[in-house]
Amino acid sequence: MNERNKMLLKVSGLLLAVFVLGSLTGAAIDGIYRARAAGMESRSLSMRDSEAYFDTLQRELKLNADQASGIRLILDHTRNEYKGICAETRPRYDALRGQARIQMRALLLPAQQQRFDEIVTQENCNCPDPRK
């Protein structure tokens, strides 16, 4: 092997090593990011799920019986009021969402429109169903 071929082999090996290390680093960072994102989702606490919310408060705050009873009453009352507010505003929300979807759909190609329709039918309103 002459000097030029040896140098070319070394440069190629170095480039390959940099590429492999970059790929491994990117995969590791992506794994860390996804793990943190998943952890944040599972830790998000919402009054929408009042039972889970109550259980967390009871466990973390070590509520006595009177406190637990009072907080449960407040959560039940709030849930009922929340459903009422959602029932009042749902028609406005649905109309606005429908307008936005029509505007977005108009920008898409026919094949994209079909997939868009599939995606948006899976989307649910965050308001609880007032009939429940």
PyMOL commands that set and color helices and strands:
alter all, ss='L'
color gray80, all
select helices_A, chain A and resi 3-43+50-61+65-106+110-122
alter helices_A, ss='H'
color red, helices_A
deselect
rebuild
show_as cartoon
